[in-house]
C-alpha cells in the first residue's frame, strides 16, 4: 500500500519535490526517445491481436524466429493504449477498429475468420504508404506518455489512459528491431532499460 504524503511534513515535502523532478526528467526522456522518429518514413502498420505495430525508417532484411527472411525498419513502435490516425479531419484507423468487423458489428472473437475493421482500414492506410513517402514531420509530446506524430497530411495520436495504480499495463514500446539495443517502454516499470538519448 502506498503512503499518502502529509502536507506540512518536511520529509514528505522533500519527497514530493523529488517526485516532481523525477517526473520532469522522465517526461524529457520520453520526449527524447519519441523524437528519434522525426524525419523517418512511416513504412507499414499491422496488429498482433489488439496491439498496433508500426515500422519506421530504412527497411532491412533480417531472419525471423524461424530463420526466414523478413523486412524490419530502423525503429518499431508498439501501441497497447488508445491511438488513432487522422487524415483530412477524419479518423481513418483507430485502436477500437480491432473490436469490430468490416461492417461495424462487434467482434467477440479475435481469432474469428471475419475481416476486422482494423484489417480493412490498415490495408487502405498501407496502400497509401506504399504509394507515397509519408515521413514524420513533427513530434509533439504531451504529459503522461501521450504524443502526436505529424506527417504531411496524416496524424497519429497516442494517448495512454491507464492510471499509475495499474502497474503492469504497458502503453507503448519503442525499439530497434533485431538489434541488441534495449527497448524503451512507457510507463517505465523496470523490465526494460531506456535507450541512451
FENNORLIN-V205102 format. One record per backbone hydrogen bond with DSSP energy under -1.0 kcal/mol. CO is the residue of the C=O (numbers start at 1). NH is the residue of the N-H. If there is no record, write none. Layout:
co-><CO,CO>
nh-><NH,NH>
This chain:
co-><6,9,10,11,12,13,14,15,16,17,18,19,20,21,22,23,24,25,26,27,28,29,30,31,33,34,35,37,40,41,44,46,48,51,52,53,54,55,56,56,60,62,64,68,70,72,75,76,77,78,79,82,83,84,85,85,86,87,90,93,94,95,96,97,97,99,100,101,105,109,115,116,117,118,119,120,121,122,123,124,125,126,127,128,134,136,138,140,143,146,147,148,149,150,150,154,155,156,157,158,163,165,171,172,173,174,175,184,186,186>
nh-><9,13,14,15,16,17,18,19,20,21,22,23,24,25,26,27,28,29,30,31,32,33,34,35,36,37,38,40,136,57,55,53,51,48,79,46,77,43,74,75,72,70,67,64,62,60,56,175,54,173,52,159,95,157,92,93,155,90,87,85,97,98,99,100,118,107,117,104,101,112,102,120,121,122,123,124,125,126,127,128,129,130,131,132,42,39,150,148,146,142,158,140,156,137,138,151,86,149,84,147,166,167,80,186,78,184,76,174,171,172>
